[in-house]
Amino acid sequence: MSGVTPGPKRVVVCGTRFGQIYLSALARAPERYRLAGIVARGSDRSVSLAKEYGVPLYAGVEELPDDIDVACVVVSTAVGGGPGAELARALLARGIHVLQEHPLHADEMADCLRAARRAGVQYRVNTFYPYLEPVQRFITAARRLVEQRRPVFVDAMCAVQVSFDLLDVLAGIFDGLRPWSLSPPAGGAGRPLVSVDGQVAGVPLTLRVENRMQAGDDSSSLLLHRITVGTDAGNLMLANTHGPVIWSPTLNTPPDTTGQLFPTGADAQERWPAGLGITGEYVGAAETPTWLTAVDEVWGRGVLAALDELCERVDTGADPLHGSQRPLAVARAWTELTQALGYPEVVRPDPGEPLSAADL
């Protein structure tokens, strides 16, 4: 069984497109992880990255040495027409722990989990965005909110290519998705957002998805994630994948014997405590990172957080199937959602010159 190497765990990264984020992240944590190679098809990009990081480039799993502890599989699965799941199973059979980038179908995930148990190694799916600090902050605050007050709605928006991880965010807030249901979508061709109503954990859900993509480029979406959890006490919103997180309490006016709607006059402050006067406040930082900082730092820290979670399971000898029900449920719900939405519309957006708040 892998995972017994003393010192930093030896890690290979499979795939070099989005895998570049993993390579950069590993280089930031040499005390915990040692990049031991890249598994890829030998493109110019892969050859260049292997040279940059000073590691071997392997053409397949069979070429890997026996001292590899962990593999990060950042290769498309059947969803994207790629061999990611087959690659993961081959690595697991070699006794190598696997962290696999999402999305993938529930049956592929279940096959990999069974292969992990047979081999006595760990297998986890990285839904990526829930591990980012601003999203983690939102999930933590939303969990505290729904523990204290009754949730009455969830309103969410996302691009279709990040819908898998949006569902995982919701599952993190409510400790799962059930009761879960979806109604037929509204909207279609020519409309930028397709709206789906339903329920998540029994809470009414409105989900709007940008179900369109530019062929060969999944980075041209109008947005990534925006989520609001509404309660009888107020609304908590993740305004953007990278923040900020905003708390907007409901208007709760104190009683007035004269029939005034709002307290006024000299005694207003006494009858309307300061805490009731807040219309909104940030949970954590109000600032958001630049895209350069987000990709280079925030995303890298998210990769390390997911990898640390996997390796904690390695070090404690956890059952590979323990905790697998939630990710399987997310995968099934995502399949249901994408089937309801249908194939994404192909678009060729022209965003023009970048705009800043000052331009507005």
N, C-alpha and C positions, 0 to 999 in steps of 0.2 A: 504494500500500500504506500502511496505517496504521502508527502506531508511530514516526513521525519527528518528532513535536512536541517541541521543546525544553522542558526543565523538567518539572514534574509531568505525568504522563499524564492526559488528560481521560477521565473514566469516567462512564458512565451505568449506572443500576441499573434493571433491568426487573422489576417486581413489588414490592409493598410490604408483603406479609404477613411472611414470613421475610426479605424484602428489607430490613426495618428494621435487621437486624443488619449488613448490608452498608453501609447508609447511615451508621450510627454508626461503623463501623470506618473508613470513608474519611475521616470528619471528624477522626479521630485521626492521620492521616498526611498533612497538607497539603504536606509537603516532597516527597512521592512521588506523590500522587494529588490530582486536583481533581475533585470531583463536578460534572459538567456537566449533569445532568438526570436525570429519572425518566421511565421509559416505563411507563405503566399505563393502566387503563381509565377513570380519572377518578372513582373512589370518593371518599367523604368522607375516608377515611384517606389516600389518595394526594394529594388536594388539600391536606390539612393538612400532610403531610410535605414536599411541595414548597415550601410556604410557610415551614415551619420551617427548612429548609435553604437557602432562598433560591435555588432553581433552577427552570428551566422544567419543566413537566409535558407530556410528549409522548404523543400517543394511539397512535402507531405508529412503526415503523422509518423509514417514508418521510418523517417529519417531522424526523428528526435532521439536524443540520448536518454538514458534511463534515469537521469537525476532531475528531470523536470517535475516541479511540484504542482504548478497551476498553469492552466491555459485560459486566456481570454479570447473567446471566439466572437469576433466582430465581423462576421460573414453572413450575408443574407440567408434566411431559411427558405422553406418552400413558399412562404408568403411573397417573397421577392424573386422567386425562381432560382434560389441559390442552395448550396449544399451545407448550410450551417449546421443543421441538426445531425446530418450524417457525420460531419466532421467532429461534432461534440461527442457522439457515441463512440467514434474511433478513439478519441482521446481518453474517454472514460474507461474503455476496454484496456487501455495501456496503464491504467492506474493513476491517471492524472486528473486532479480536481479541475472543474470547468466553471467559469463564469461566462454566461452566454448573453450577448446583446439581444434585446427584443427587436421586433415582435416575432412570435411564432405561434403556431396552432397548438391547442391544448393536447391533441394526440401526440404531436412531436415532443412536447414538454413531458408528457407522461412516459413516453418511450425512453427519454433521456434520464428521467428520475429512476426508472426501473433499472436502467443500465448502470447508474451510479450505485444503487444499492447492491447489485450483483458484484460490482468491482470493489465495494467498500470505500467509495470516495464520495466527495461532495459535488453537487450540481445545483447552481442557482442561476436564475434569469435576472439580468440587470435591466430594469425598466428605466434606468438612467435619470430622467428628470426628477423623480421623487427623492433622489439622493442629493440634489442640489440644495445648497443652504437656504435660499429664499423659499423654496418649495417645502423643505423640511420645517422651516419656521411657520409656514402657513398650516401644514398638517398638524403640528404640535398645538398651535393656538386653536385650530378648528376642533380638535379632539377635546380640548379643555372646554371649549364653548358648548359643544353638544352634550358633554357630561353634566353641565350646569343648567342648561336651558333647552327647551324643546325645539328641535329643528323643524322648520315649516316649509323650506324649499331649498333646492340647489339649482343654481343657474350657471351654466358652464359653456365656454367656447373653446374650440381648438382647431388646429389643422388636422386633416385626416391622418397624416403620417405620425402624429404624436397622440393619437386617440387611445392607444393601448396604455400608455403611461398615465394619461388623464384618468382612466378608469382605476388604475392602481393608486393614484392619489386619493380618489374617493373611497376606495377600499381601505386605505390607511386611516382615513378620518373616522369611518364607521365600523371598523373592524370587520370588513367584508362588504359585499354588495347586496346580499339578500335581505328582504324581498326585493327582487330585481325584475323589471319589465320594461319593454319598449313598445311604443305605438308606431304605426307606419309614419315615415318621414313626410314632412311638408316641404315643398320647394323642389327644384330640379335644375335641369339644364339652363344655363344662363344666369342663375342666381348664385351669388358667391357663397352663401351660407344655406345649408340644409338643416332644418329644425326637426328634432325628434323629442317627443315628450315621453315620460315614463316615470319610474321610481327607482331610487337607490336606497337600500336599507329601509324601505318603506316610506321614504321621504320623496315628495313630488320633485321630479327632475325635468328641467328644460335644457337640452343639449343642442348647441348649434355648431355644425361642423363645416369647415371649408373643405368640401369634398372635390377638390380639384388640385391638379399638380402640373408642373411643367415637366415634360418628358425628359428623363435623364437628370433632373435637378430637383431635389426635394427641399431646397433651401430658399425657395422663392415665395413662401407662404405669406399671407397677410398678417398672420399672428401665429403664436405657438399655443399658450394656454391662458385663459382667464376664468377664474372660478369664484363664485360667491356662494357662501353658506348663510342662509337666512334663518334667524330665530326670532322668538317673541321679544328678545332683548335687543336685537340689532343684527347687522349684517357684517360678516367678515369676508373680505375680498382679497384674492391674489390678483393684482391688477395686470401682472405680466409674469411670465415664467421666472424672470429674474427680479421680481419685486416691483413696487413695494407691496407690503401686506397692510391693509387698511381696515380699521374697525370703525363702523358707523353705527352708534347706538340709536335706538328708536327715540322719537320725541315722547317724553313722559312728563307731562305738565302736572304740577302739584294742584290739589283741589283749591278752589277759590269760592268763598262764601258769597261773593258779590256777583258771581256769574261771568267774570272776565275769563277770556280764553287763555290769556297769558298773564302772569303776574307782572305788575308795573309799579312804578313809584319807589319811594324810599325803602320800603320793606321787601322789595323784590328779591334781593339777594338772600334775605333770611328765609323767605318762603320758597325760593328756587335754589337749592344748594348748588355749589359750584360744579359738582360732579355731573349734575343733570344738564349743564350748559354746554357740554362738549358735543359738537356735531360730528366729529371724526378725528381719529388720531392714528398714527403709524404704529404698527407692531414691529418693533425693531427699527432698522435703518430706513430712512426715507429715500436715500440715494440708491440708484441702480448702477450696475457696472457698465462700462463700455463693452461693445461686442468683443473687442480684443481681450479685455480682462475676463469676460464671461467664458470665452472659448479656452483661453490659456490657463486660467486659474480656477474659476468657479466649476467648470466642467471637470477639470482634472481632479479637484478635491472630491467631486461627486463619484468619479471612477474609483478613487482610493477608498471612499466610504463603502462602496459596494464590495470592493475586493476585501476590505477589512472584515466585513460581515461574513463573507464566504470563509475566510481564513480563521475566524473565531470558531466557526462550526468545525473546521478541520482540526483545530487544536483541542476542542472539547470532545471530539469523536461523536458528534450528533448523528442521529439517524438521518440519512439523506432524504427520506420521505417526510420527516417532521417539518411542519409548517408549509407543506406543499399545496394545501387545499386552497388557500387564498390566491396564489398565482395561477393555479389551474382555473379557478372561478373567473378571474380577470380575463384569462385567455378565451374562455368560452363566451363571456359577455362581449368581448371585443369581436369575436367571430360573428356573433348575432348582430352587433352594431354595423359592421362592415357589409354584411349581407343585406341589411336593411337599406344602407346607403347606396349600394351598388358601386360600379366601377367609378373611380374619380374621373371628372372631366379634365381633359387636356387643355391647358391654357398656356399662353405665352405672355406673362405680365411684363409691363414696362414701367418700373418704378420711377424712372427719371432721376434727377439729382436728389441726393439726400436732403432731408429737412430737419431742422432742429426746432425746439420750442421757441427760440427767439424769432424764427421765421414766421411764426404764427401770431 
